[in-house]
Amino acid sequence: MQYRNDKQGNPLSVLGFGCMRFSRAATGAINLPKAEEAVLAAVEAGVNYFDTAYIYPGSEAALGTILARNHLRDKVNIATKLPHYLLKKPEDAPRYFAQQLERLQTDRVDYYLMHMLTDVKTWQRLCDLGVADWLLAQKQAGAIGQIGFSYHGNSEMFCRLVDAYDWDFCMIQYNYLDEHSQAGVKGLRYAAAKDLPVMIMEPLRGGKLVRDLPREAVRQMERHTPRRSPAEWALRWLWNQPEVTCVLSGMNSAAMVRQNAAVAADAVPGAFTPADRALISRVKQAINGKRHIACTGCRYCMPCPHGVDIPGIFAAYNRRYYDNKFNGLKDYFMCTALRQDSTGASNCVGCGLCEQHCPQHLPVRAHLKTAQKVFEGPLYRVGKRVFSRFVKY
């Protein structure tokens, strides 16, 4: 196992265990014996970072049970997340945290994240509720080791969040297909330049970079030397970058743990050859061949004076076609509605500034109108309304 240091100099395994995808029985409950087998295999392989969250059904309790009965608590780091979107009053944060400690059967959380922190205004709302002061007090008392946030959204807002607080670490969605979307490589490098460790979620896009690759992308990998699986290429692409600290994998079997750990054992920064990089480029071209909008995610169109997240919207629109409609809508909702100031296509007033800067000469305004019609239907509007009421700003 390779290790990279966190902000305090502690070694973290480059492979982290994402506990959201613990194996489940047909009833939906976590298959505890199978989850335990996977966790034990991970610890044996040198994995020392285990990530869960308050809202992952049964995950915190399962992890706590497994670690406690195998006497592993002091051998691993627990990362979990505060559901800040549920907070209405100052006493809510300590109440949820107490529940998490009870579920995890521990007196401390090593890495504590604000879950899906969307923008600076949301962080300011939390500060107004006293969350920042409470977090610092818990850190000083030893109940929280390090403080961070997880993020879905564009790179500009991510960079602003990085600067909004003295964070210890952060977590972003990042993979070779999201190199220039979400926080992207720009956000990754910005955080690293601030000496902020970056944990990676969705390295395989929820398995889409393994199961749902176009045939041409698979052929490119099969022809390449050395020959590696799609999962291995995706993981090695991440570990090739020194700015990446830990890559989370939702491993639901001991066999999967051992496969990923074997890759992590010798994946070092700078190991990619020019031929390897060219392969990933061809694979991306094969995937992007199914795109309906030829946006490269260069972000020359940004910032939009009316707050439209143009690259995020186009990435979601394309995902609707190369992946599926639900995941496209999910991405669109996350990048436009899960924030205080909506960044949806309906914000567009047709000023055309974006088109003046687009290197691809795309009809951006027309594409935004199409995206609005496709995504901002009844389901989107209801979800946005529910979210705005559920989360009190």
C-alpha positions as CSV (number, residue, x, y, z in Angstrom):
1,M,0.0,0.0,0.0
2,Q,1.2,3.5,-0.8
3,Y,0.6,6.3,1.7
4,R,0.4,10.1,1.3
5,N,0.4,12.5,4.2
6,D,-2.4,14.7,5.4
7,K,-2.1,18.3,6.5
8,Q,-0.7,17.2,9.9
9,G,1.8,14.8,8.5
10,N,-0.2,11.6,9.2
11,P,0.1,8.9,6.6
12,L,-3.1,8.0,4.8
13,S,-3.5,5.0,2.5
14,V,-3.9,6.2,-1.1
15,L,-6.9,3.7,-1.2
16,G,-9.8,4.6,1.0
17,F,-12.8,2.5,1.8
18,G,-16.1,4.2,0.8
19,C,-18.7,2.7,3.1
20,M,-21.7,4.1,1.3
21,R,-21.7,1.0,-0.9
22,F,-21.5,-1.7,1.8
23,S,-23.0,-4.9,0.4
24,R,-26.7,-5.1,1.1
25,A,-29.2,-7.9,1.4
26,A,-32.4,-8.2,-0.7
27,T,-34.3,-6.4,2.0
28,G,-32.0,-3.4,1.6
29,A,-30.3,-3.9,5.0
30,I,-26.5,-4.0,5.1
31,N,-25.1,-7.5,4.8
32,L,-23.0,-7.2,7.9
33,P,-21.0,-10.5,7.5
34,K,-20.0,-9.5,3.9
35,A,-19.3,-5.9,4.9
36,E,-17.1,-7.2,7.7
37,E,-15.2,-9.5,5.5
38,A,-14.5,-6.6,3.1
39,V,-13.4,-4.2,6.0
40,L,-11.1,-6.8,7.5
41,A,-9.5,-7.5,4.0
42,A,-9.0,-3.7,3.6
43,V,-7.3,-3.3,7.0
44,E,-5.1,-6.3,6.3
45,A,-4.1,-4.7,3.0
46,G,-3.1,-1.5,4.7
47,V,-6.2,0.7,4.1
48,N,-6.5,3.1,7.0
49,Y,-9.2,5.6,5.8
50,F,-12.9,4.6,6.1
51,D,-15.5,7.1,4.9
52,T,-19.2,7.1,5.8
53,A,-21.9,9.7,6.5
54,Y,-24.9,10.4,8.7
55,I,-27.4,9.9,5.8
56,Y,-25.9,6.6,4.5
57,P,-28.6,4.2,5.7
58,G,-27.0,1.9,8.3
59,S,-23.5,2.7,7.3
60,E,-22.2,4.4,10.4
61,A,-23.6,1.8,12.7
62,A,-22.3,-1.1,10.6
63,L,-18.8,0.4,10.5
64,G,-18.9,1.0,14.2
65,T,-19.9,-2.5,15.0
66,I,-17.3,-4.0,12.7
67,L,-14.4,-1.9,14.1
68,A,-15.5,-2.4,17.7
69,R,-15.9,-6.2,17.7
70,N,-12.6,-6.7,15.9
71,H,-10.7,-4.2,18.1
72,L,-9.7,-2.1,15.1
73,R,-10.7,1.4,16.1
74,D,-7.2,2.6,16.9
75,K,-5.8,1.1,13.7
76,V,-7.9,3.1,11.3
77,N,-9.2,6.6,10.6
78,I,-12.9,7.3,10.6
79,A,-14.3,10.0,8.3
80,T,-17.9,10.9,8.5
81,K,-20.0,13.9,7.6
82,L,-22.3,16.4,9.4
83,P,-25.7,16.7,7.6
84,H,-25.5,20.5,7.7
85,Y,-28.6,20.8,5.5
86,L,-30.6,19.5,8.4
87,L,-29.4,22.1,10.9
88,K,-32.0,24.6,12.0
89,K,-30.7,25.8,15.3
90,P,-27.3,25.9,17.1
91,E,-28.0,22.8,19.2
92,D,-28.6,20.7,16.1
93,A,-24.9,20.1,15.3
94,P,-23.9,18.7,18.7
95,R,-27.1,16.6,18.6
96,Y,-26.3,15.0,15.3
97,F,-22.6,14.5,16.2
98,A,-23.6,12.7,19.4
99,Q,-25.7,10.3,17.4
100,Q,-22.8,9.7,15.1
101,L,-20.4,8.9,17.9
102,E,-22.9,6.5,19.3
103,R,-23.4,4.8,16.0
104,L,-19.7,4.5,15.4
105,Q,-19.0,3.3,19.0
106,T,-16.2,5.8,19.4
107,D,-15.4,9.0,21.3
108,R,-13.8,10.8,18.3
109,V,-14.0,11.2,14.5
110,D,-10.7,11.6,12.8
111,Y,-11.9,13.4,9.7
112,Y,-15.2,15.4,9.9
113,L,-16.7,16.9,6.8
114,M,-19.5,19.3,6.1
115,H,-21.5,17.1,3.7
116,M,-22.1,18.5,0.2
117,L,-21.2,22.0,1.1
118,T,-22.6,23.9,-1.9
119,D,-21.4,27.5,-1.6
120,V,-19.9,30.2,0.5
121,K,-23.4,31.5,1.5
122,T,-24.3,28.1,3.0
123,W,-21.0,28.1,4.9
124,Q,-21.8,31.6,6.2
125,R,-25.2,30.4,7.4
126,L,-23.5,27.6,9.3
127,C,-21.1,30.1,10.9
128,D,-24.1,32.2,11.9
129,L,-25.5,29.1,13.7
130,G,-22.2,28.8,15.6
131,V,-21.0,25.7,13.7
132,A,-17.5,27.0,13.0
133,D,-16.9,27.8,16.7
134,W,-18.4,24.5,17.7
135,L,-16.2,22.6,15.3
136,L,-13.1,24.3,16.7
137,A,-14.1,23.5,20.2
138,Q,-14.6,19.8,19.3
139,K,-11.2,19.8,17.6
140,Q,-9.5,21.3,20.7
141,A,-11.2,18.7,22.9
142,G,-10.0,15.9,20.7
143,A,-13.5,14.8,19.6
144,I,-12.7,15.8,16.0
145,G,-9.3,15.4,14.5
146,Q,-9.5,17.3,11.3
147,I,-12.2,19.5,9.6
148,G,-13.1,19.4,6.0
149,F,-15.9,19.5,3.4
150,S,-17.2,17.5,0.5
151,Y,-18.3,19.3,-2.6
152,H,-20.2,18.9,-5.9
153,G,-20.3,21.9,-8.2
154,N,-18.1,24.0,-10.3
155,S,-14.4,24.9,-9.8
156,E,-14.9,28.7,-9.1
157,M,-17.2,28.1,-6.1
158,F,-15.0,25.3,-4.9
159,C,-12.0,27.6,-4.9
160,R,-14.0,30.2,-3.0
161,L,-14.9,27.6,-0.4
162,V,-11.3,26.6,0.0
163,D,-10.5,30.2,0.9
164,A,-13.6,30.6,3.2
165,Y,-12.1,28.8,6.2
166,D,-8.9,27.2,7.5
167,W,-9.9,23.7,6.4
168,D,-7.7,20.7,7.1
169,F,-8.8,18.7,4.0
170,C,-11.6,18.5,1.3
171,M,-13.3,15.9,-0.9
172,I,-14.3,16.3,-4.5
173,Q,-15.8,14.2,-7.3
174,Y,-12.9,13.6,-9.7
175,N,-12.0,11.1,-12.4
176,Y,-10.7,11.2,-15.9
177,L,-14.1,12.0,-17.3
178,D,-14.6,14.9,-14.8
179,E,-11.2,16.3,-15.4
180,H,-12.7,19.6,-16.5
181,S,-16.1,19.5,-14.8
182,Q,-17.2,19.6,-11.1
183,A,-14.2,21.0,-9.1
184,G,-12.0,19.5,-11.8
185,V,-8.3,19.6,-12.1
186,K,-8.4,23.3,-11.5
187,G,-9.9,22.8,-8.1
188,L,-7.6,19.9,-7.3
189,R,-4.5,21.9,-8.0
190,Y,-5.9,25.0,-6.2
191,A,-6.5,23.1,-3.0
192,A,-3.1,21.3,-3.2
193,A,-1.4,24.6,-3.7
194,K,-3.0,25.7,-0.4
195,D,-1.5,22.5,1.2
196,L,-5.0,21.1,1.5
197,P,-5.2,17.3,1.2
198,V,-7.8,16.2,-1.4
199,M,-9.9,13.0,-1.0
200,I,-11.4,11.7,-4.2
201,M,-15.0,10.3,-4.5
202,E,-16.5,8.7,-7.5
203,P,-13.2,7.7,-9.1
204,L,-15.2,5.2,-11.3
205,R,-18.3,7.4,-11.7
206,G,-20.3,5.0,-9.7
207,G,-19.0,2.1,-11.8
208,K,-19.9,3.8,-15.1
209,L,-16.2,3.9,-16.1
210,V,-16.1,0.1,-15.7
211,R,-19.5,-1.3,-16.7
212,D,-20.8,1.2,-19.2
213,L,-17.9,2.1,-21.4
214,P,-18.5,2.2,-25.2
215,R,-17.1,-0.8,-27.0
216,E,-14.5,1.4,-28.7
217,A,-13.2,2.6,-25.4
218,V,-12.8,-1.0,-24.2
219,R,-11.1,-2.0,-27.5
220,Q,-8.5,0.8,-27.0
221,M,-7.7,-0.6,-23.5
222,E,-7.4,-4.1,-24.8
223,R,-4.9,-3.1,-27.5
224,H,-2.7,-1.1,-25.1
225,T,0.4,-2.4,-23.5
226,P,0.4,-2.9,-20.5
227,R,-3.1,-4.3,-20.6
228,R,-5.1,-3.3,-17.6
229,S,-8.8,-3.4,-16.6
230,P,-10.9,-0.2,-17.0
231,A,-11.0,0.1,-13.1
232,E,-7.2,-0.1,-12.9
233,W,-6.7,2.6,-15.6
234,A,-9.2,4.9,-13.8
235,L,-7.4,4.4,-10.4
236,R,-3.9,4.7,-11.8
237,W,-4.9,7.9,-13.6
238,L,-5.8,9.5,-10.3
239,W,-2.8,8.2,-8.4
240,N,-0.5,9.4,-11.1
241,Q,-1.3,13.0,-9.8
242,P,0.6,14.0,-6.7
243,E,-2.2,16.4,-5.7
244,V,-4.5,13.4,-5.0
245,T,-4.2,12.3,-1.4
246,C,-6.7,9.4,-1.0
247,V,-9.1,7.8,-3.5
248,L,-12.3,6.3,-2.1
249,S,-13.6,3.1,-3.6
250,G,-17.0,1.7,-2.7
251,M,-15.7,-1.9,-2.3
252,N,-18.5,-4.3,-1.5
253,S,-16.5,-7.5,-1.4
254,A,-13.1,-8.8,-0.1
255,A,-12.2,-9.7,-3.7
256,M,-12.7,-6.1,-4.9
257,V,-10.6,-4.9,-1.9
258,R,-7.7,-7.1,-2.8
259,Q,-7.9,-6.1,-6.5
260,N,-7.8,-2.4,-5.7
261,A,-5.2,-2.8,-3.0
262,A,-2.9,-4.6,-5.5
263,V,-3.1,-1.6,-7.8
264,A,-2.5,0.8,-4.9
265,A,0.6,-1.1,-3.9
266,D,2.7,0.3,-6.8
267,A,0.7,3.3,-8.2
268,V,3.0,6.3,-7.8
269,P,2.9,9.9,-9.1
270,G,4.4,10.4,-12.5
271,A,4.3,6.7,-13.5
272,F,2.1,7.4,-16.6
273,T,3.9,7.3,-19.9
274,P,3.0,9.5,-22.9
275,A,1.4,6.4,-24.4
276,D,-0.7,5.9,-21.2
277,R,-1.9,9.5,-21.4
278,A,-2.7,9.1,-25.1
279,L,-4.7,6.0,-24.2
280,I,-6.9,7.9,-21.7
281,S,-7.3,10.6,-24.3
282,R,-8.6,8.1,-26.8
283,V,-10.9,6.5,-24.2
284,K,-12.4,9.9,-23.4
285,Q,-12.9,10.6,-27.1
286,A,-14.8,7.3,-27.4
287,I,-17.0,8.2,-24.5
288,N,-17.5,11.8,-25.6
289,G,-18.4,10.7,-29.0
290,K,-21.9,10.2,-27.6
291,R,-22.0,13.8,-26.4
292,H,-24.8,15.9,-27.8
293,I,-23.0,19.2,-26.9
294,A,-19.3,19.5,-27.9
295,C,-18.4,21.4,-24.7
296,T,-14.8,20.6,-23.6
297,G,-15.3,22.1,-20.1
298,C,-12.6,24.8,-20.8
299,R,-14.7,27.3,-18.9
300,Y,-13.8,30.3,-21.1
301,C,-17.5,31.1,-21.0
302,M,-17.4,31.6,-17.2
303,P,-18.2,33.4,-15.0
304,C,-21.7,34.0,-16.4
305,P,-22.9,37.5,-15.1
306,H,-26.3,35.9,-14.3
307,G,-24.9,32.9,-12.4
308,V,-25.5,30.2,-15.0
309,D,-23.2,27.2,-14.5
310,I,-22.8,26.6,-18.3
311,P,-20.1,23.8,-18.2
312,G,-21.9,22.0,-15.4
313,I,-25.2,22.2,-17.3
314,F,-23.7,20.9,-20.5
315,A,-21.9,18.1,-18.7
316,A,-25.2,17.0,-17.1
317,Y,-26.9,17.2,-20.5
318,N,-24.3,15.0,-22.2
319,R,-24.4,12.5,-19.3
320,R,-28.1,12.1,-20.0
321,Y,-27.1,10.6,-23.3
322,Y,-23.9,8.7,-22.7
323,D,-25.1,7.4,-19.3
324,N,-28.9,7.7,-18.6
325,K,-31.6,10.2,-18.1
326,F,-31.8,9.9,-14.3
327,N,-28.1,10.4,-13.8
328,G,-28.2,13.4,-16.1
329,L,-31.0,14.9,-14.1
330,K,-29.2,14.1,-10.8
331,D,-26.1,15.9,-12.0
332,Y,-28.1,18.9,-13.3
333,F,-30.0,19.2,-9.9
334,M,-26.7,19.0,-7.9
335,C,-24.9,21.6,-9.9
336,T,-27.8,24.1,-10.2
337,A,-30.4,23.6,-7.4
338,L,-28.4,22.5,-4.3
339,R,-27.2,26.0,-3.5
340,Q,-28.7,29.2,-2.2
341,D,-28.4,31.0,-5.6
342,S,-29.6,28.8,-8.4
343,T,-27.3,28.3,-11.3
344,G,-29.8,26.7,-13.7
345,A,-30.3,27.4,-17.4
346,S,-33.5,29.4,-16.6
347,N,-31.2,32.1,-15.3
348,C,-30.0,32.8,-18.8
349,V,-31.1,36.2,-20.2
350,G,-29.6,35.7,-23.6
351,C,-26.9,38.3,-23.3
352,G,-24.5,36.3,-25.5
353,L,-21.3,37.1,-23.6
354,C,-20.6,33.4,-23.2
355,E,-20.7,32.8,-27.0
356,Q,-18.1,35.6,-27.5
357,H,-15.6,33.6,-25.5
358,C,-16.4,30.0,-26.5
359,P,-13.4,28.5,-28.4
360,Q,-15.7,25.9,-29.8
361,H,-18.1,28.6,-31.2
362,L,-21.0,26.8,-29.6
363,P,-24.5,28.2,-29.8
364,V,-24.5,28.4,-26.0
365,R,-27.8,30.2,-25.6
366,A,-29.7,27.7,-27.8
367,H,-28.1,24.8,-25.9
368,L,-29.2,26.4,-22.6
369,K,-32.7,26.7,-23.7
370,T,-32.7,23.0,-24.7
371,A,-31.3,22.0,-21.4
372,Q,-33.9,24.1,-19.6
373,K,-36.7,22.3,-21.5
374,V,-35.1,18.9,-20.9
375,F,-34.3,19.2,-17.2
376,E,-36.4,21.9,-15.6
377,G,-39.7,20.0,-15.7
378,P,-42.1,19.2,-12.9
379,L,-39.8,16.8,-11.1
380,Y,-36.9,19.4,-11.0
381,R,-39.2,22.2,-9.9
382,V,-40.7,20.1,-7.1
383,G,-37.3,18.9,-5.9
384,K,-36.0,22.4,-5.9
385,R,-39.0,23.7,-3.9
386,V,-38.7,20.8,-1.4
387,F,-35.0,21.5,-1.0
388,S,-35.5,25.2,-0.4
389,R,-38.0,24.5,2.3
390,F,-36.1,21.6,3.8
391,V,-32.9,23.6,4.2
392,K,-33.5,26.9,6.0
393,Y,-31.2,29.6,4.9
